[in-house]
Amino acid sequence: MSDRNDEQGSVADAVTDAEATSDTEGGNSADSGAQPDAGLDAEGSISRPADERPPYVESTIIMTTVRVIAPFVLTLGLFVMFHGASSAGGGFQGGVIAATTVVMLGFAFGIEPIASHLRNEQLALLVLSGVGTFLLIGLGGYLVGGNFLQVSGYETLFHHGSKYSIELVEVGIGVVVSGVITGLFFLLGTGVDVDDEDDADSEGDG
């Protein structure tokens, strides 16, 4: 009778050990199956589907603060652009400061809502207007008997012509810089839906 009980106990122990082994193997296989996803997340790609982007959380303090200081930051950017010819500053610095206004609005009110008001076409038009202003002043130097961007010839047309022409050049550069930085900010903040681009490419090939 005791031998039979010992045999039953050993069988029960063997069954328990087998179940524990199967559970351990199942957990390892599940972990190994999750590793590819972790590897994919660690690639550092800027393309993120819309449903995987972190939700935007509003902050009353940040929104109120940005509402107050954003106009002053934009004014400072314009001031730096216009006064770059005669004081510290310039188009590059002023363009970065002006683009900071858009960055602050994106952090306070959400990047996608701000990006919906400043579409790619509008940013492209902004950049082209800056390039056009720069080329207009630069090529105008030939019309006043000088060389490219030789603004001293504008003095023959109107008083302080060189000063105003340099300021227009700085504004053109600032507009280009602010437009490019804003576009890059929207690209990094909203991401690129790779699936949509692949579908568009496949439809174009078809």
C-alpha positions as CSV (number, residue, x, y, z in Angstrom):
1,M,0.0,0.0,0.0
2,S,2.8,2.4,0.8
3,D,4.6,1.5,-2.4
4,R,1.5,2.4,-4.4
5,N,1.2,5.7,-2.6
6,D,4.9,6.4,-3.4
7,E,4.3,5.7,-7.0
8,Q,1.3,8.0,-7.2
9,G,3.3,10.8,-5.5
10,S,6.2,10.4,-7.9
11,V,3.7,10.5,-10.9
12,A,2.1,13.7,-9.5
13,D,5.5,15.3,-9.0
14,A,6.5,14.4,-12.6
15,V,3.3,16.0,-14.0
16,T,3.9,19.2,-11.9
17,D,7.5,19.4,-13.2
18,A,6.3,19.0,-16.8
19,E,3.7,21.7,-16.4
20,A,6.2,24.1,-14.9
21,T,8.6,23.4,-17.7
22,S,6.0,24.1,-20.4
23,D,5.0,27.3,-18.7
24,T,8.6,28.5,-18.6
25,E,9.1,27.6,-22.3
26,G,5.9,29.4,-23.2
27,G,7.0,32.5,-21.4
28,N,10.4,32.4,-23.1
29,S,8.8,32.1,-26.5
30,A,6.4,35.0,-25.8
31,D,9.4,37.1,-24.7
32,S,11.3,36.1,-27.9
33,G,8.3,37.0,-30.0
34,A,8.1,40.5,-28.4
35,Q,11.8,41.2,-29.1
36,P,11.3,42.1,-32.8
37,D,8.8,44.7,-31.8
38,A,11.2,46.2,-29.3
39,G,13.9,46.2,-32.0
40,L,11.6,48.0,-34.4
41,D,10.8,50.7,-31.8
42,A,14.5,51.2,-31.1
43,E,15.4,52.0,-34.7
44,G,14.9,55.7,-34.1
45,S,12.8,56.3,-37.3
46,I,10.9,59.6,-37.5
47,S,8.0,57.9,-39.2
48,R,5.2,57.2,-36.7
49,P,1.7,56.2,-37.6
50,A,-0.9,58.5,-36.2
51,D,-2.5,56.0,-33.9
52,E,0.9,55.3,-32.2
53,R,1.7,59.0,-31.4
54,P,1.5,60.0,-27.8
55,P,-1.7,61.9,-27.0
56,Y,-1.5,65.6,-26.4
57,V,-2.2,66.7,-22.9
58,E,-3.3,70.3,-22.3
59,S,-1.7,72.5,-19.6
60,T,-3.5,75.6,-18.6
61,I,-0.3,77.1,-17.2
62,I,1.7,76.5,-20.4
63,M,-1.1,77.7,-22.7
64,T,-1.6,80.9,-20.7
65,T,2.1,81.6,-20.6
66,V,2.5,81.1,-24.4
67,R,-0.4,83.3,-25.1
68,V,1.3,86.1,-23.2
69,I,4.9,85.8,-24.4
70,A,4.4,84.6,-28.0
71,P,3.7,88.1,-29.4
72,F,6.8,89.5,-27.7
73,V,9.0,86.7,-29.1
74,L,7.7,87.3,-32.6
75,T,8.3,91.0,-32.2
76,L,11.8,90.4,-31.0
77,G,12.4,88.2,-34.1
78,L,11.2,90.9,-36.4
79,F,13.3,93.5,-34.6
80,V,16.5,91.4,-34.9
81,M,15.8,90.9,-38.6
82,F,15.3,94.6,-39.4
83,H,18.2,95.8,-37.3
84,G,20.7,93.3,-38.3
85,A,22.2,95.8,-40.8
86,S,23.1,98.4,-38.2
87,S,23.3,96.5,-34.9
88,A,23.6,93.0,-33.5
89,G,21.3,90.5,-35.2
90,G,20.5,89.5,-38.7
91,G,18.2,87.3,-40.8
92,F,19.4,84.0,-39.5
93,Q,19.1,84.9,-35.8
94,G,15.7,86.7,-36.4
95,G,14.4,83.8,-38.4
96,V,15.2,81.3,-35.6
97,I,13.6,83.5,-33.0
98,A,10.4,84.0,-35.2
99,A,10.2,80.2,-35.7
100,T,10.5,79.7,-32.0
101,T,7.0,81.3,-31.7
102,V,5.6,78.5,-33.8
103,V,7.4,75.9,-31.7
104,M,6.0,77.4,-28.5
105,L,2.5,77.4,-29.9
106,G,2.9,73.7,-31.0
107,F,4.0,72.7,-27.5
108,A,1.2,74.6,-25.8
109,F,-1.8,73.9,-28.1
110,G,-0.6,70.7,-29.9
111,I,1.5,70.4,-33.0
112,E,-1.1,69.0,-35.3
113,P,-3.7,71.8,-34.7
114,I,-1.0,74.4,-35.4
115,A,0.2,72.5,-38.5
116,S,-3.3,72.4,-39.8
117,H,-3.3,76.2,-39.9
118,L,0.2,76.4,-41.5
119,R,0.0,74.0,-44.4
120,N,3.0,72.9,-46.5
121,E,1.8,75.1,-49.4
122,Q,1.8,78.2,-47.1
123,L,5.3,77.4,-45.8
124,A,6.6,76.8,-49.3
125,L,5.1,80.2,-50.4
126,L,6.7,81.8,-47.4
127,V,10.1,80.4,-48.2
128,L,9.8,81.3,-51.9
129,S,8.8,84.9,-51.0
130,G,12.0,85.2,-48.9
131,V,14.1,83.8,-51.7
132,G,12.4,86.2,-54.2
133,T,13.1,89.2,-52.0
134,F,16.8,88.2,-51.7
135,L,17.1,87.8,-55.5
136,L,15.2,91.0,-56.2
137,I,17.6,93.1,-54.2
138,G,20.6,91.2,-55.4
139,L,19.8,91.3,-59.1
140,G,18.7,94.9,-58.7
141,G,22.3,95.8,-58.1
142,Y,23.0,95.3,-61.8
143,L,20.2,97.7,-62.7
144,V,21.8,100.5,-60.7
145,G,25.2,100.1,-62.3
146,G,26.7,97.8,-59.7
147,N,27.2,94.1,-59.1
148,F,25.1,91.4,-57.4
149,L,24.1,92.6,-53.9
150,Q,26.0,95.8,-54.3
151,V,23.5,97.9,-52.4
152,S,25.5,101.1,-52.6
153,G,24.0,101.8,-56.0
154,Y,20.5,102.1,-54.5
155,E,21.7,105.5,-53.0
156,T,21.2,107.0,-56.4
157,L,17.5,106.0,-56.4
158,F,16.4,107.2,-53.0
159,H,17.8,108.4,-49.7
160,H,19.2,105.7,-47.4
161,G,18.7,103.2,-50.2
162,S,21.5,101.0,-49.2
163,K,20.3,100.7,-45.6
164,Y,16.7,99.8,-46.7
165,S,17.9,97.3,-49.2
166,I,20.1,95.5,-46.7
167,E,17.2,95.4,-44.3
168,L,15.1,93.8,-47.0
169,V,17.8,91.2,-47.6
170,E,17.9,90.4,-43.9
171,V,14.1,90.0,-43.9
172,G,14.2,87.7,-46.9
173,I,16.8,85.5,-45.2
174,G,14.9,85.5,-41.9
175,V,11.7,84.5,-43.7
176,V,13.5,81.6,-45.4
177,V,15.1,80.4,-42.1
178,S,11.8,80.6,-40.2
179,G,9.9,78.7,-42.9
180,V,12.4,75.9,-43.1
181,I,12.7,75.5,-39.3
182,T,8.9,75.5,-38.9
183,G,8.6,72.9,-41.7
184,L,11.2,70.6,-40.0
185,F,9.4,71.1,-36.6
186,F,6.1,69.9,-38.1
187,L,7.8,67.0,-39.8
188,L,9.5,65.8,-36.7
189,G,6.5,66.5,-34.5
190,T,3.8,64.9,-36.6
191,G,5.8,62.2,-38.3
192,V,5.3,60.6,-41.7
193,D,2.8,57.9,-42.3
194,V,4.9,55.4,-44.3
195,D,1.9,53.2,-45.2
196,D,0.1,56.2,-46.8
197,E,3.2,57.1,-48.9
198,D,3.6,53.4,-50.0
199,D,-0.1,53.3,-51.1
200,A,0.3,56.6,-53.0
201,D,3.4,55.2,-54.7
202,S,1.7,52.0,-55.6
203,E,-1.3,53.9,-57.1
204,G,1.1,56.0,-59.1
205,D,2.9,53.0,-60.5
206,G,-0.4,51.3,-61.3
